[in-house]
Amino acid sequence: MANLDSRVTIHMVASLDGFIARKDGRVDWLETSDEFAGGDTMDPGFVEAFLKTIDCYVMGSRTYETALQFEARGLGWPYGEKPIFVLTSRDLPRTRDTIELYSGDLAQFVNGRLRPAFGRIWFVGGGAVSGECLRLGLADEIRYSILPILIGDGIPFFEKLDRDVALHLAEVKAYRSGMVELRYEVRGRGDESGKGHAL
């Protein structure tokens, strides 16, 4: 049975034109040099405290491989010791005990396995995984961090949505780096009828 207090968040960093990576998977454009004087600064203490509120991460195989590449280049592992669930049918390397590979029904996995065990579940990429999460009505909110750059072409934030998904803008933040973060609640999740999305 699903934990009614659990919350599934889709989080993505993307270019202003809606791409999360170049066609070949590169994310070299993530480091931008813009400065917005009126923006908030990302205080390390705040970031550390916020990351502690996340209970587990879910990602696709390409996002996982990108994280492994960053770690191999000495840029660190951004997910700490939190459980990581990688959605893949491929046999990928597991570099730590906190990583689990999963292949199967996503709705059953989220509602039957993740929601009962974790309060704050973060989907962190990629486009196919985010799109499937929305199509199945699994997401409670979307956090969209937009960087001040246009890259023209690449892998879109959401792949192949087959219907409209109504959202409610809950929060907007601008940062000194020029990044804008939008937080949307997915309308229809846990509505006043108490039914939410039956899967």
N, C-alpha and C positions, 0 to 999 in steps of 0.2 A: 504494500500500500504506500502511496506517495506521501511524503512528509509535507504537510500543508504550509509549513514555515520555510521550506526550501525555496531557493530562488535561482533560476537559470538565466545567466547573463551572457549575451554575445558581445564580445569586445573586439574591436578591430582598429588598427591604425591604418589610414588610407590617404592617398593623395586627394586634392580637391576634386579631381575628375573621377574619383571613386575606385581607384585601383589599389590593391594591397601588395602587389609585386609586379615586376616586369614580366613579360611573357615567358622568359627563361627562368623565372623564380627569383631573380636578384632583387634585393631591397637596399641597394646602395644609396638611394635617394632619401632614406629615413633621417639622415643627419642634415638638417637644413640650417642656414645661417641667418634666418630672419630674426628681427627683434621688434616686439610690440611693447612699447613703454608702459601701456596701461594694463598689461596682463599680470596674472598671478605668477609667482615663482613656485617651482616644485620643490618644496622643502624636503630634504632627505628623510627627516623624522616623520613627516606626514605620509610620505610614500611608503616607508617601512611599516608604519602602523596600519595603513590601508591594506597593504598586501597580506597582513596577518588576518584580515577579515575573510579572505578567500580560502575555501576549504579544499577545493580540487580544481584541476584544469582538464579540459577536453580539447583535443586538437586533431587535425588530419595529419597524414603522413608527411606532406610537403612542409608544413609548419614545423613539425617535429625535426625533420632533417635540417631545416634552416637553423633551428635552435642548437642542434648538434654541431653545425658548422661554426656558429658564433662561439660556442664553448671551445671547440678545437683551436680557434684563432686567439684564444686567451681572453675573450670578452665576457666570460662568466656564464653561469646558468641562471636564467631569470626567475625560475619557479621555486627556488629554495628546496625544501624537503617535502613540499606538498605533493599529494598523489597526482600523477599525470596519466590520463587515459588517452591513448593514441588510437584513433579509428582507422584501421587499415586491414587489408587482406594480405599485405606483404610481410615477409619475415624480416623485420628491421632490428638493428642492434638495440639492446637495452643496456644503457650505460649506468643505471642505478636501480636499486630495488623499488623505488617509488614509481617506476614506469610500468604500465600494463598495456599490452596491445589487445585491441578488441575488434572483432569482426562479427557483425550480426545485426539484428533489428535495433535501430537507434531508439525508437520510442520505448520499447521494452527495457532497454538498457538504462535510459534516463529515469523512467518512472518506476521501474522495478528494482534497480540496483543503486543508482546515484541519489535520487531524491530521498529514499529512506535513510541513507547513510551520511549525507552531507547537506549543510545548510546553504552555503554559497558556492554554486557550481558555475565556473567560467569557461565558456567556449571561446577559444582564442585563435581560431583559424582552421582552415582557410575558407575560400569562397564556397566550395561545394558543401563543406560541413555546415557553415552558417546558413546556407540556403535550405539544406535538408532540415535543420533544426527549426527554421521558421515554417517550412511547408507542413511539418508534422505538428505545429502548434505547441512546441516544447519551451520556447523562450518566454521569459517574463519581462525582460528588458534588453535594450541594445545600447551599448556605450560606443560611440563613434568618435574617434579622435582624428581630426582632419589636419593634415600638415599643409603648410603654405607652399605647395608645389603642384605643378601639372606635369604628368609624365606622358600623356598622349595615348598610351595603349598599355595593356597589361592584363593581369588577372583581376576580374571584378570582385568587389566586396561580397555580393550575393550572386550566385549562379543559378539561373533558370527558375526563378520564382514563377509559379503557375497561377497565382492569384494575388490580389491586393492584400496587404497586411496593414491594418490601421494602427497608428501609433499615437501616443500622447507625449508631447515634449515636456519633460519633467525638470530638466536642468541644463543650463548653458554656462560653460566656463571658458574664458580665454586666458592663455598663458603667455608669459614674456617671450617664449620661443616662437610665437606666432601660431602655435597649435590651438585649435578650438575643439573642446570636448562637448559633445551633445549626448544627453542621456534621455532615452525614450522608453516609456512603458508600452508594452505590447497590449493593445486594447483587446478585451475578450478573455484575457487570462485572469482567472479568479474574480469574475465579475459578480455583480450583486446577486445573481441567481445561485452562486456557489458552485456552478457546474464546471466552469473553466472549459478546458478542452478534454473530452473523453477520448482516450486512445486505446 
